[in-house]
């Protein structure tokens, strides 16, 4: 969830930390950064792939 918040919305790692804290999840911004470094490229590639499928390869 932390990585998806960071990827999907223009949030800083500290903002993601605060959002998760409001939901009862205590993590530091350093943990969010670690998760982003590990899982972020995978999520970003998946989002890119889904967007490419939506336009069906048709470019104006």
C-alpha positions in Angstrom: 0.0 0.0 0.0 2.8 2.4 0.8 4.5 1.9 -2.5 1.3 2.3 -4.4 0.5 5.5 -2.6 4.0 6.8 -3.4 3.7 5.7 -7.1 0.1 6.7 -7.8 0.0 10.1 -6.1 2.5 12.9 -6.0 3.4 12.3 -2.3 6.7 12.5 -0.5 7.8 9.6 1.6 7.1 11.5 4.7 3.5 12.2 3.5 3.0 8.5 2.9 4.4 7.8 6.4 1.8 10.2 7.8 -1.1 8.7 5.7 -0.2 5.2 6.9 0.1 6.4 10.5 -3.5 7.8 10.3 -4.5 4.3 9.3 -2.8 2.7 12.3 0.4 1.5 10.4 3.6 2.8 12.0 6.5 2.9 9.5 9.2 5.4 9.0 9.9 7.2 5.7 13.1 5.2 5.5 11.0 2.0 5.3 8.9 3.6 2.6 12.1 4.4 0.6 13.4 0.9 1.1 10.1 -0.6 -0.2 10.1 1.8 -3.1 13.6 0.8 -4.1 12.6 -2.8 -3.9 9.1 -2.9 -5.3 8.6 0.4 -7.0 10.0 -0.5 -10.4 7.8 -3.6 -10.5 4.7 -1.5 -9.8 5.7 1.3 -12.2 6.2 -1.3 -15.0 2.8 -2.8 -14.3 1.1 0.6 -14.4 2.9 1.4 -17.6 1.8 -1.9 -19.1 -1.9 -1.4 -18.1 -1.9 2.2 -19.6 -0.5 0.8 -22.8 -3.2 -1.8 -23.0 -5.9 0.9 -22.5 -4.8 2.8 -25.5 -4.6 -0.5 -27.5 -1.3 0.6 -29.1 -3.1 3.4 -31.0 -1.2 6.7 -30.9 -2.5 9.9 -32.5 
